[in-house]
Amino acid sequence: MENHNYSVLEFDKLKNVLAQYMITKGNRTKVENFKIYSDINSLKKDFEILRDFIDFSKYDGGIEIFNLRDIIETLRKCELIGMFFEPEELYDINQNLRIFRLFKNKIDELDKYKNLKARFSQVPTLKFIEDIINKTIDNEKNIQDEASLELRDIRGQKKLLSANIKRKFDEMFADESLSRAIQEKIVTNRDGRNVIPVKADFKGVIKGIEHDRSSSGQTVFIEPLGVVSLNNKMRELEAREREEIRKILLRITDQIRVNIDDVRKIAESVLEIDMLSGKTRFALDFKCNIPEINQREQLSIIEGRHPFIERDKVVPLTFEIGKKYNTLLITGPNTGGKTVALKVAGLLTLMALSGIPIPANETSSIGFFSGVYADIGDEQSIEQSLSSFSGHLKNVQSILTSVTKNSLVLLDELGSGTDPVEGSAFAMAVIDYLKDRKVKSMITTHYSEVKAYGYNEEEIETASMEFNSETLSPTYRLLIGIPGESNALTIAKRLGVSDEIIEKAKSYISDENKKVEKMITNIKEKSDELDLMKAQVEELKEKVKKDQIEYEEKLRKLEIEKNNILKEAYEKADQMMKDMQNKAAALVKKLQSEETKKDDAKSVQKSLNMLRSNLGKEKEENVEQKPKVARKIDFKEGEKVLVNSLKQYADILKINKTKETVLIQAGILKLEVSIDDIRKITEKKTKEYTQVTSSKSSRVGSKIDLRGKMVEEAIYELESYMDKAVLTGYKEIQVVTGNGTGALRKGIVEYLKNCRYVKDFRFGGQGEGGVGCTVVTLK
């Protein structure tokens, strides 16, 4: 069943595409065998690592992987003593070590990809082995001369010997007496020996050892006697060279064997880097994001796209299942995109649960479903002699016996392929079965009865693929909450079918179906009206935003103008004060003079009066005087009010309306304050509160319960209570505020800090109500 679901949802095809992004053959095979995770924590952790790798590639250049080989199998050579790695194998091992070292160093230097860094933090780098291999193997995968002193010496001797052999042959080629015997002036090799081609008829001219003869028999390959000893020496040097190379490779292999566990960890890490790199390149090419994974079996696809539909043609889909409803019923015309919607839901879910980024907005959320089941497409089977309906029934039955509450079910054209009445009944029965078991499902249908059934059920949401009746083409937009209309007769009429036939067809439609279609039409009209209203609201929002910007700009200009005016006023006032100071200084000096007489004193008095008069005139000229408006005072003598500056409640003794002040008494403190500094105490009359009981003798209990009260009225009541508690003679009382939101408790504590009656206070201990009760020690 799983293979069938993967196939119809094109998950197998998706895995084949992803596999091509992997460099190693093992990873390609692993991708092709991907299945959904069995542990949600492992999936979330792997996604966090992948998210870091994607960001690392997008913003910090990532890591380039070239010539990478899977060396896991190669490393098994270390298990056998005496075996050694060939130069090509050492080159591949070195590439793995180098790639991992460069990757880890870069991640450590950036120090911002915490999940990625933590994943490979325990894997070491082996730079010293890299250096050994680099000294031994060149980029052409050959052993370098500097691999050992012995090898360098042997190869030096070989070069000298090769030069001597070449000189011997050059001398023979230059000898005129031998030129007629030599077939061609070239040196070739037979069985590791240097030979020259000689004409068969003249082979006696050149003394030497015959090693081979051409197929025609006209040419023989002779090793001249003059180079036999040199060739023997060359064979000896080649044998020594092979032995030295074997020793070098054994030494490097032993070094790797000693560190085999770390080398194997690096090899496994490099394979994981290849997997992360492949997924990242796939995600960037297909514009994929990592969704949220939730445990609530909720599916929320935001702007989801099918990865195999061209991006410039696909219409993104947005829908959800599992929050307000468990079943999404989709209706609409053929080729309208219903099947694509099912495949998007199923394929993107399988991708996410298999650790693959999905082509959707990153705010999408995928439930951790234990299985995804689908019945999509034509299931007719000639081999099994099954009709289309029978094929669907077989798949649906298999699905129904397998599903659980934690499953996602996708059914295409449920009930189709048989009698419409029975097909509708079957479809509704299946929907009921899934709904009763709270299975999350998406179902498509054509049947009007099923449309009406879905629309009227609370736990089912209807949707439709939009169809443009003007252009006779689908728009591929998914409209949530709107069942699809039947467009067959509309299309027929647009295509020129006569009205007589159209009307006749309508007469055969049952009254129930007509009601359903009318209902759908009304819903569509209401939806269009809402869309229009929404557009108008958005337009108004834009206008309000524009007006707000204009208002703020005007306000800014007014503030600048205001500041300029104030600046000018302050400058005038400053100058005026300087003039006044100069005049006053002159007058004082004149008064202190010994020659000052009575007439002068009168003159000074006259000057002071003139100065005062001038000051009054200057004030009237420079300061705008506003008429004073009588203020309405809502307070009464004897009324208890809150004094903001003291944070205390007090009684009003006297009101001065002229000065707009009041004389208040707060405990033993009596003072005059501004009317703006006092506030009325508001009491809620619509709510019943627990009152502090008191006897006629004003005796009260040692506990007051303020739960359920507003802060202001609780403080008012507490103050009255404490007056009586002090008179009663209590040294310690309990104030019950309860837990609640903590606002009441906080307000009472602030009051107690400044209360004249309070010596100390603390929160209640065990058996005293905890923080819901404050124990107060009175003075």
TAJONOR-V585171 format. One record per residue. OMEGA is omega in degrees with one decimal (999 if undefined). NEAR is the number of other ideal C-beta (glycine too) atoms within 12 Angstrom. D_LAST is the distance of its C-alpha to the last C-alpha in whole Angstrom. Layout:
omega near d_last
OMEGA NEAR D_LAST
OMEGA NEAR D_LAST
//
This chain:
omega near d_last
-179.0 23 82
179.5 23 80
178.2 13 83
179.8 24 84
179.0 36 81
-177.2 32 81
-176.0 25 84
178.5 33 84
177.9 39 80
177.6 29 82
177.0 38 80
178.2 25 83
179.4 22 84
179.9 37 81
177.5 34 81
177.9 22 84
-180.0 29 83
-178.0 36 80
-179.2 28 82
177.7 19 84
179.8 30 81
-179.6 33 81
-177.0 29 83
-179.0 33 84
-179.8 19 86
178.5 26 84
176.5 33 81
177.5 24 83
-179.6 17 84
179.6 24 80
-179.5 33 79
178.8 23 82
179.9 19 81
171.1 31 77
-178.0 25 75
-178.8 32 72
176.1 25 69
-178.6 15 68
-175.5 16 64
-179.3 26 62
177.1 14 60
179.5 18 63
-179.7 31 64
180.0 25 61
179.3 20 61
177.5 30 65
178.4 37 64
177.3 26 61
179.6 32 64
178.7 37 67
176.7 31 64
-177.5 31 64
177.8 39 67
177.8 32 68
177.6 28 66
179.9 31 67
-177.2 31 71
-169.7 17 70
-176.9 13 68
172.8 20 69
178.3 15 72
179.7 27 72
179.6 32 75
-178.8 19 79
177.9 31 80
174.0 14 84
-178.7 18 87
176.7 33 84
175.2 30 86
-174.6 29 84
-177.8 35 85
179.8 26 83
-179.5 19 87
-176.3 29 88
-179.8 32 86
176.0 18 87
-179.0 27 90
-177.2 30 88
-177.8 15 88
179.2 12 91
180.0 11 92
176.8 13 95
178.0 20 94
-179.9 26 94
173.9 39 92
-179.7 24 95
179.1 27 94
179.8 21 93
176.9 29 91
177.9 42 89
179.6 31 89
177.3 30 87
-179.3 47 85
178.1 41 84
177.4 35 83
-179.6 45 81
-177.2 39 79
-178.8 30 79
-178.2 36 78
-179.4 39 75
179.8 30 74
179.8 25 74
-176.1 39 72
179.2 32 70
-178.8 18 70
178.6 27 69
-179.9 36 66
-179.5 20 64
-179.9 15 65
175.7 21 63
175.6 16 60
178.7 16 59
-168.9 33 61
-177.7 19 59
-180.0 25 60
-179.9 37 64
-178.8 25 63
-178.1 18 61
-175.3 27 64
-175.0 32 67
-176.5 18 64
-179.6 15 66
-176.5 29 69
170.3 21 71
-175.8 31 73
-176.9 31 77
-177.1 21 78
176.1 21 80
174.4 35 82
-177.0 30 83
178.8 18 84
-179.1 30 86
179.3 38 88
179.1 23 88
-174.7 24 90
-173.3 37 92
176.1 32 93
-176.8 18 93
176.8 14 92
178.1 10 96
176.8 22 95
176.8 18 97
-178.3 32 97
178.8 24 97
-175.2 24 99
-179.3 19 96
174.7 31 95
179.2 27 97
-180.0 13 99
-179.5 21 102
179.0 30 102
179.1 20 102
-179.2 19 105
-177.8 30 107
174.0 28 106
177.7 18 107
179.8 23 111
-180.0 27 111
178.7 18 111
-179.4 18 114
178.3 27 116
179.1 23 115
179.0 16 117
179.7 22 120
179.6 33 120
-179.4 21 120
178.5 18 123
-179.7 27 125
178.4 32 125
178.2 18 125
179.2 19 128
-179.9 33 130
-178.0 24 129
-179.0 14 131
-176.9 19 134
-177.8 11 137
-178.8 14 139
-173.0 27 136
-178.8 19 135
-178.7 14 138
-176.5 29 136
-179.6 31 133
-178.4 29 132
-174.8 18 128
176.6 19 127
175.7 19 124
178.8 27 122
-173.9 23 120
175.1 20 119
179.9 23 120
177.9 15 119
-179.1 18 117
177.8 29 120
-177.6 35 121
175.8 35 124
178.2 42 126
-178.2 32 128
177.6 37 132
-175.2 26 135
-177.0 22 136
-176.2 14 140
-175.3 21 139
178.3 28 137
-178.2 15 139
-178.0 23 139
-179.1 33 135
178.4 19 135
-177.1 31 132
178.4 26 130
-178.6 25 130
-175.7 26 127
178.9 22 127
179.6 20 129
-178.5 19 129
178.7 8 129
-178.9 11 133
-177.3 12 134
-176.8 17 135
174.4 28 132
-179.0 31 131
-171.4 32 128
172.5 38 129
-176.8 37 127
-178.1 34 129
-177.7 17 130
-178.4 25 128
-177.9 32 125
-178.7 22 125
178.3 21 123
177.1 28 121
177.5 32 120
178.5 20 120
179.4 23 117
178.7 31 115
179.7 23 115
178.9 19 114
178.5 28 111
178.0 23 110
177.4 17 109
179.3 22 108
179.7 29 105
-179.8 20 105
179.4 18 104
177.9 27 101
178.6 31 100
178.9 25 99
179.7 22 98
-179.0 35 95
176.9 33 94
-179.8 25 94
179.9 25 91
179.4 39 89
177.2 35 89
179.2 22 88
177.9 28 85
-179.4 40 84
179.4 27 84
-177.3 17 82
-171.4 27 79
-178.9 26 80
179.2 18 77
178.4 27 75
179.8 40 78
176.1 30 78
179.3 26 74
179.5 38 75
178.4 38 78
178.7 27 76
179.3 35 74
175.6 42 76
177.9 34 77
176.6 34 74
176.0 41 74
178.6 38 77
178.7 37 75
180.0 43 72
179.0 33 75
178.0 38 77
-179.1 40 74
-180.0 35 73
175.2 28 76
-178.6 33 77
-179.3 34 73
-179.7 21 74
-176.1 19 78
178.5 29 77
-177.5 23 73
177.1 38 71
177.3 34 67
-178.7 36 65
170.9 38 63
174.6 29 60
-178.4 36 61
-178.2 26 59
-171.7 19 59
-177.1 23 58
178.1 35 62
178.8 29 62
179.0 47 64
-180.0 36 64
178.8 44 66
178.5 25 66
179.5 26 69
179.7 42 71
173.2 35 75
-173.2 34 78
-176.5 34 78
173.5 21 82
-176.5 24 82
-173.3 13 83
-179.3 17 79
179.7 8 81
-175.0 13 82
175.3 25 79
-178.1 26 77
-179.0 27 73
177.2 41 72
179.8 25 68
179.0 41 67
176.4 33 65
172.1 44 65
178.4 35 62
-179.7 19 59
-178.4 17 60
-179.0 30 63
-177.3 37 65
175.3 45 69
-177.2 47 70
-175.6 48 74
177.4 46 76
-179.7 48 79
-176.3 38 81
174.1 29 85
-177.8 21 87
-179.7 17 86
177.2 33 83
-178.9 37 81
-178.6 41 80
177.6 36 81
179.0 38 80
177.3 46 76
-178.5 47 76
177.1 40 78
179.8 44 75
-177.1 50 72
-176.3 47 74
-179.1 46 75
176.4 49 72
178.4 49 70
178.6 41 73
-177.0 50 73
-177.6 46 69
175.4 38 69
177.4 37 71
-179.4 41 69
175.8 43 71
-175.1 38 70
177.2 45 71
-179.2 38 72
177.7 39 69
-176.8 24 66
176.8 26 63
176.4 18 61
-178.9 36 63
-176.9 32 62
176.8 49 64
-179.5 38 63
-179.2 34 64
178.2 41 67
179.0 26 69
176.7 32 72
-176.3 46 73
-176.1 42 76
169.7 45 79
-173.7 44 82
173.6 38 83
-177.0 25 87
-177.4 21 90
-179.5 30 90
-177.1 19 94
179.8 17 96
-177.5 11 100
-177.3 7 100
179.3 11 98
179.5 9 100
174.8 18 96
178.0 18 96
-179.2 23 93
-179.9 27 91
178.2 19 92
178.0 29 90
179.9 34 87
-179.7 29 87
179.6 22 87
-179.1 36 84
178.7 38 82
179.1 21 83
179.8 22 82
-175.2 37 79
179.5 29 77
-175.7 15 78
-169.6 25 76
172.4 36 73
177.6 20 69
-176.0 22 66
-178.5 27 66
171.6 35 69
-175.6 46 70
-179.2 46 74
-176.8 47 76
-176.9 45 79
178.5 40 81
-178.6 35 83
177.7 47 82
-178.6 35 85
177.6 33 87
178.4 27 91
-179.9 22 92
-176.2 13 92
-178.5 23 89
-179.8 18 88
178.5 18 88
178.1 27 86
-179.7 30 83
179.1 20 83
-179.6 32 83
-179.2 42 80
178.8 31 78
178.6 21 78
178.9 35 77
177.9 40 75
-178.5 25 73
-179.4 25 74
-177.9 38 72
-179.3 30 69
-179.7 18 68
177.1 25 68
176.7 23 66
177.9 37 68
-174.1 45 68
171.0 49 71
-173.4 51 73
175.0 52 76
-179.7 46 79
174.2 42 81
-167.5 36 84
-180.0 36 83
-179.4 34 82
-179.7 32 81
176.7 41 79
-178.1 39 77
179.3 29 76
-179.2 34 75
-177.7 42 73
-174.7 30 72
179.7 19 70
-176.3 24 69
-174.3 14 65
178.9 27 65
175.6 35 68
178.4 34 68
177.4 42 71
180.0 41 73
173.2 41 76
-174.8 37 78
179.5 34 79
179.9 34 82
-177.4 20 84
179.0 24 86
-178.7 11 88
-177.7 13 89
-179.4 20 89
178.2 19 87
176.4 28 84
179.5 22 81
175.2 29 79
178.4 28 76
-178.2 39 74
-178.5 37 72
176.2 29 69
-178.0 27 69
176.4 34 72
-176.5 43 75
177.3 45 79
172.1 36 81
-173.0 32 85
-174.3 33 87
-177.1 25 91
177.4 25 92
-179.9 23 90
-179.9 26 92
179.7 21 95
179.9 20 95
-179.4 18 94
172.6 15 97
177.0 11 100
-173.0 17 100
179.3 12 102
-178.7 13 99
-179.7 11 101
-179.8 16 101
-179.5 21 97
178.8 15 97
179.0 14 99
179.4 20 96
-178.2 21 93
179.5 14 95
178.7 13 95
-177.0 21 91
179.1 17 89
-179.3 13 87
-179.9 19 84
177.9 29 85
178.7 19 85
179.1 19 82
-178.9 32 80
177.7 29 82
177.5 20 81
-179.6 25 77
178.9 32 77
179.1 22 79
179.0 18 76
-179.7 28 73
179.6 28 75
178.7 16 75
178.8 16 72
178.6 26 71
178.4 17 73
179.1 14 71
177.8 17 68
179.2 19 69
178.8 14 70
178.4 14 67
178.8 14 65
179.2 14 68
178.2 14 67
179.3 14 63
178.8 14 64
178.3 14 66
178.0 14 63
179.4 14 60
-179.6 14 63
179.0 14 63
179.0 14 59
178.9 14 59
178.8 14 62
179.7 14 60
179.1 14 57
178.4 14 58
179.7 14 60
-180.0 14 57
177.9 14 55
177.8 14 58
179.8 14 58
178.7 14 54
179.1 14 55
177.9 14 58
178.6 14 56
178.6 14 53
179.5 14 56
179.6 14 57
179.8 14 54
178.4 14 53
179.7 14 56
179.6 17 56
179.1 16 52
-179.8 14 54
-179.8 15 57
178.9 19 54
178.9 16 52
177.8 15 55
-179.9 19 57
179.3 20 53
179.5 15 53
179.7 16 57
179.0 24 56
178.1 18 53
178.7 14 56
179.8 18 58
179.6 21 56
179.6 16 55
-179.8 15 58
-180.0 22 59
180.0 20 56
179.7 15 57
179.9 18 61
179.7 26 60
179.1 16 57
-179.3 16 60
179.9 21 62
-178.0 21 60
-177.8 14 60
-179.3 14 64
-176.4 9 65
-177.1 12 68
-179.4 17 66
-178.7 13 67
179.6 10 66
179.0 11 68
178.8 19 66
177.0 18 63
179.6 14 64
178.2 17 65
179.1 25 62
179.3 17 60
179.8 15 62
178.5 21 62
178.4 22 58
178.1 15 58
178.6 16 61
178.3 24 58
179.4 18 55
179.4 14 58
179.3 18 59
177.9 23 56
179.3 16 55
179.7 14 58
179.6 19 58
179.1 19 54
-178.7 12 56
-170.9 15 59
-177.3 21 56
-179.5 18 53
-179.5 11 54
178.6 10 52
179.0 6 51
-178.4 6 51
-178.8 8 47
179.4 7 47
-175.0 9 44
178.4 17 41
-177.9 9 40
-175.9 23 37
-177.7 15 35
179.5 33 32
176.2 16 31
-177.2 18 29
-178.4 16 27
177.0 24 26
-177.1 30 23
176.0 34 24
178.0 31 23
-173.6 32 23
-175.6 19 24
-179.2 18 23
-173.1 23 20
-179.5 24 19
174.1 33 17
-176.8 36 19
177.2 35 20
177.9 29 22
178.7 31 25
-176.0 24 26
179.4 21 29
176.2 26 32
-175.4 20 34
-178.4 16 37
-178.7 11 39
-178.0 15 37
176.3 21 35
177.1 23 32
174.3 34 29
-175.7 25 27
174.5 36 23
177.5 26 20
-174.6 30 17
179.0 23 14
-177.0 10 14
178.0 20 17
-179.0 17 20
-179.8 22 23
-179.5 22 27
177.8 32 27
177.1 22 30
-179.8 27 31
-176.4 15 32
-178.7 23 28
-177.0 35 27
179.1 28 28
174.8 21 28
-178.5 26 26
178.5 15 29
177.3 18 29
-178.8 16 32
-175.0 8 34
-174.9 8 36
179.7 11 34
-179.7 10 32
176.6 21 28
-177.5 19 26
176.5 18 24
-178.6 31 21
178.2 15 23
178.0 19 21
-178.5 12 23
179.8 8 24
178.5 9 22
178.2 17 19
-178.5 18 18
177.4 27 17
-177.8 19 17
-179.4 25 15
176.2 27 17
-178.1 36 18
-177.4 28 21
-178.0 38 22
177.7 24 25
-176.1 20 28
171.5 33 26
-173.9 23 27
-175.1 29 24
-178.0 29 23
177.0 29 23
178.0 41 21
178.9 34 18
-177.3 34 19
179.4 34 19
-179.4 40 16
177.9 37 14
-179.2 26 16
-176.3 38 15
174.0 35 11
-177.5 27 12
-179.3 28 13
178.7 33 11
178.8 26 8
-179.4 18 12
177.3 22 13
178.8 14 10
172.9 26 9
-178.5 17 7
178.8 25 9
177.3 36 11
178.9 32 15
-176.4 47 16
178.6 35 20
-176.7 39 22
-179.3 25 25
177.0 18 27
179.9 21 29
-179.3 12 30
-177.4 16 27
-179.6 19 26
-179.1 33 24
-179.5 31 21
179.2 20 22
-179.8 28 21
179.6 43 18
179.0 26 17
178.5 22 18
-176.4 34 15
-179.6 33 12
-175.4 17 13
-175.7 22 13
-176.5 34 10
-177.9 24 8
-166.0 32 6
174.2 30 6
-179.6 19 5
175.0 16 8
-179.8 30 11
174.3 21 15
-176.8 24 18
177.3 25 19
179.7 14 21
-177.6 9 25
179.8 9 25
178.3 18 21
178.5 23 23
-177.9 19 23
177.4 24 22
-180.0 24 23
179.2 30 19
-179.9 40 16
-173.3 31 13
174.1 36 10
-176.6 22 7
179.3 28 4
999 17 0
//
